[in-house]
Amino acid sequence: MKSQQTKIIAESLLFTPGPTPTPEFIRQAMSQPTFHHRTPEFETIFANARQNLMDLIGMPEVLMVASSGTGAMETCITNFSTRKILSINSGKFGERFGAIGRALGREVIEIVNEWDTPANAQEVLDLLKVNPDIECVCFQICESAGGLSHPYKEIAHTIKQYNSNIFVVADAITAMGVEKIEISNIDALIGGSQKAFMLPPGLAIIGLSGYALQHIESHSSGYYFNLSKELKNQRKNTTAYTATTSIIIGLQAYFEMLVKNGLHFEDIYYYSANIANATRQALQALNLQIYPKVPANSMSVVIGENTKDIIKILKMQYKVNLAGGQDRLKDKIFRINHMGYIPLHEISFVLNAIELTLQTMNIRSFDGVANRVFFENITLSN
Ligand SMILES: *Cc1c(COP(=O)(O)O)cnc(C)c1O
C-alpha cells in the first residue's frame, strides 16, 4: 500500500520581527472600495489616524510618509543636517544611518559596537566634544539586528545638555507601539507600519519636537521627502503626494480596535514586556542563550551553534517561521517577534515547537519546561 503523508494546508506562523502578520480585522478594513485621497471621507480618516499617532507618541506633530522605514531615516538626515552627523552603529540598522549619510554627501562620525552591545552616553559626549560641528545624532531605540536596547534616554539627555541645537533623531521602528518612549530629548521619532502596527509595509511615521518644527518651518530641503511641504499639507489633513490610503485606513482600524477592546497604550506596553520576559525565561529554561546584553521587548534573540538547524526544523516540521541573522550574525542567531498583539497560544506553540526541535536534535529531552516556565511568568489580568 502506498504510504500517505499529511499535507499541511494551514498557514504557517509568521514570527519574524517585521513584517508582522496583519490580522483579519485590519485586512478587512483595508479591503473596502478605494477612496480617492483628496476627499472629505479620506481626510477624516487621515485626521483621526494623525491624532491617534500624536496621542501614542506624545509629540506636538506627526507626519506620515509613503515609504518603508528607511525612507523616513533618509528624510531625517536630509532635513536635519547639511554637513556632518554622528551615527550609533550596533547593527544593520545603525549601519544604515551611516550609509545614508555618506550617500547624501554628509561627513559621518560613527560609534561602532559589536551587535550585542549598546552604546553609552559618555562615548557620544566625547565625540561631540571633539567634533563641535556635528548637527545631528542618529540612533535606534531598539537595534533589530541583534534585538538590543540602547540607553537612549541617557544618550538623548546627554546630547541636549551638551548642546540643545543638535538634532536628536531616533529610529523607533521596532519600539513605537511596543514600549513607552521617553520623547523629551528627541526631535524626530521614526516609526513604520509593518512592525507593531501589524500593517503591510509602506507607511513611515515621523514624530517631531517643537525644535524640529521650528527648523522645518524655516528650512525647506529635498523634493519628495520635503518635510516643510508635508507639514503644510498634513496640518490640513492631506499629503503633498498620493497618500498610502489603504494602509492609513488599516492604521485607523488598529486604533479603533484598541478602543473597542478597552485597551490603552499602557496595556499594549505591559503585554509586550510580559510576553518578552516570559519568552526569554522559557528559552533560558531550555539552556538557550539570549544574545544581546540588554534585550529590547520587541523580539527575543538566541545565539548558538545550532540556530540554523533549529530554524530549518521549525519551518519544515512545525510551520513556524522565525528570522535568522544577517551579515555577521548569519546562521548564528534566531529572532522571535513580540511586536503586535500576538495571541498567547501562538507563542506557546512556538516555544513548544522549539523544545520538541531540541529533542529531535538530541540536544535535550522534552519535559514541557518551556511552556511551564512561559505560563508561570505570564501575569494576566481580567
Ligand atoms: C524594520 C526596521 C527598519 C525599516 O526598514 P525598512 O525595510 O525600510 O522598512 C528600520 N529600522 C529598524 C530598527 C527596523 O527594525
The ligand as a Gaussian input file, in Angstrom:
#p B3LYP/6-31G(d) Opt

LIG

0 1
 C       12.495000      47.269000      10.049000
 C       13.394000      48.330000      10.521000
 C       13.645000      49.478000       9.735000
 C       12.984000      49.759000       8.416000
 O       13.393000      49.038000       7.377000
 P       12.549000      49.126000       6.025000
 O       12.879000      47.842000       5.377000
 O       13.000000      50.287000       5.286000
 O       11.116000      49.265000       6.415000
 C       14.457000      50.468000      10.252000
 N       14.996000      50.349000      11.469000
 C       14.779000      49.284000      12.256000
 C       15.407000      49.238000      13.605000
 C       13.977000      48.235000      11.799000
 O       13.749000      47.173000      12.573000

